[in-house]
Amino acid sequence: MQEEELVRRARLGDKQALEALLYNNYRIVYGYLLKLTMNEDLTKDLTQDVMVKAITRINTFSGKGKFSTWLVSIASNAYKDNLRRNKKLSNVEFETMEVQSSCNVEETVLQKDEISKIKKVLLDIPAKKREVFILKHYYNFSYEDIAKILKCPIGTVKSRLYYCVRKLRQFLELL
């Protein structure tokens, strides 16, 4: 069944259609939030909040864009609300990142160290700029879609992306 039909049926109260929409888009929302928070527990909580909001607000979805774009917009707002509540990101467990298995202990330690440094650089980038980077480079959203999701002008999207890419390039040059 097409997304438009599922949305139409979900707005009419069809629970199975709504369940299918949420199921089809769960990984997008979860992955987006995990990239933003870099904290699995927080990601699970925020993803659940997003799904509840989508269920209770399905009738506010205009249907003009993709359903996933609407969910990512809700996820962005949930993330921002969480930041405002906590004033900063919760502690991140860098060592939980998986490293490819290696027989060489030294190589494993170096890989973990590099991953830790990259995550630190990403966390040092302000959340608003990191959001744009993730939406553009992980989810291939257009500038226009990102502007709609984040409720900001396209020029702001481009400048935030430029800042983030410049910061990452500076870091990579140091490696």
N, C-alpha and C positions, 0 to 999 in steps of 0.2 A: 504494500500500500504506500502511496506517495505521501511525503511529509505534509503537504497542504491538506490532504484528506484526513490525515491523523489529527492535525491541528483543528480542523473544522469539527471533527467528531469529539475531540477532547473538550472543546469549548461548549459543546452541547451536553457534556456530562458523561461521556463514554470513558470509563476508568481504564479499560484495556488500551484504548488509543493513547491516553495520557501516559500510561505505564510504558508503552512502546516508545513514545517520544523521549521520555526520560532515560529509558534503558539505552536507546540508540545514541544518546548524547552524554551519558555519564562519564565515559573515559575522557572526553574532551574537557569537561568541566574539572574533573579530578586532576588531569595532567596539567592544565593551566594553573590551577591553584597550587599544585605541588611545586611547579617551577617558580611561582611567586614566593611561597612561604619557605620552601626547602625544609618543611617539617611535616612528617606524615600524619601525626595526630591532629595537628591544626588543620591540615588539608581535609582529613576525614570529617571533622566537625563543620568546616565551612562548606564542603560539598553537600553535606546533609542539609544545612541551612538553605543552600541554593535550591535544592530539590523541593524542600517544603515551600519555599517562596514561589517556585514555579507552579506547584500544585494549587496553592491558594490564589495565585494571580494569573492563572491561565487566560482568563477573560480579558486581561489587559494587553496581551500579546496582539499586536496589530496585524501580523501576518505579512507585512510588507517586506521583511527581510527573512533570513534563515532563522530557524528555531534555535540553532546552536549559537548564533550571534546574540540572540536575546538572553540565552542562558549565561554566556560569557559576560554579558553586561551585568547581569545579576551577581555573578561571581566577583566581578571587579568591585562592585559596590559592597558586597559582603566583606571582601578583603580590606577595603578602605575603612569600613566601619570597625573591623577588628583592630586595625592599626590605630584608629582614633581611641578606641577603648583601652588599648594596652600601651599606647604612646611609642611603642617600638616593637620590632619583631621579637618573638619569644626566642629563647636559646635554641640554637641550631646544633644538631649533633653531626658534626662533620664526619666523624669516623664511621657513620652508618652507611656512607656511600660504598657501593660494592666495587671492588677492584678485581680485574681479571686474575684468575688464579695463576700463580707463578711459582716455580720451584725456587727461584732466587729471592731470598728474603730482602736483600738490598733493593732489588727492583720493585718489589711490592711496597716497601716503605716509601720509595721515591714516587711511585704512582699515587699512593694515598696523599702524600705531601702536595703533589701537583693538583689533585682534585680539591684538596682543602684550600689551596691558594685561589683556584678559579672560583670556588663557591664564595670565598671571602670577597673577592672582587665584585661578583654579582650582588652580594648582599650590601656592599658599600655603595653601589649605584642606587640613587633614590628610587623608591617604589614606583613613582609615576613614570619614570624613565624606563625602569625595568619592565613594567607592564607593556609598554609600547614595543620594546625589543622582543618580548615573548610572543605577543600577538602577531607581530610581523614575521619573525624568523622561525617560529615553531608552528604557527597555525596559518601562515600565509594570508592573513587578512589584508585587505586593501587599506590604504590610508583613510579612505572614506568610511569604511566599516570600523576601523579603530577609533576614528573621531566620534562616530555614533556611540560606540561602546563606552568610551571614556568621557563622552559629553564635553569635547573640547574642539577647537578649530583644527583643520588639517595642518596648518602651519606649525601649530604646537606639537602635533604628532611627529612631524618631520624633524623639528628641532630636538625633541626628546630622543628620537631614534639616533640622530647624528651624535648627540652627547654620549649615549650609551655605547655606540660602536667605537667612537673615539677613545673612550675610557678602556674598553676591552682591547683595542689595538695597542694602546700604551702598555697595558699589562703584558700582552703577548710579546712585545718587543723586548721586555725585560727578561723573558725566559731564555 
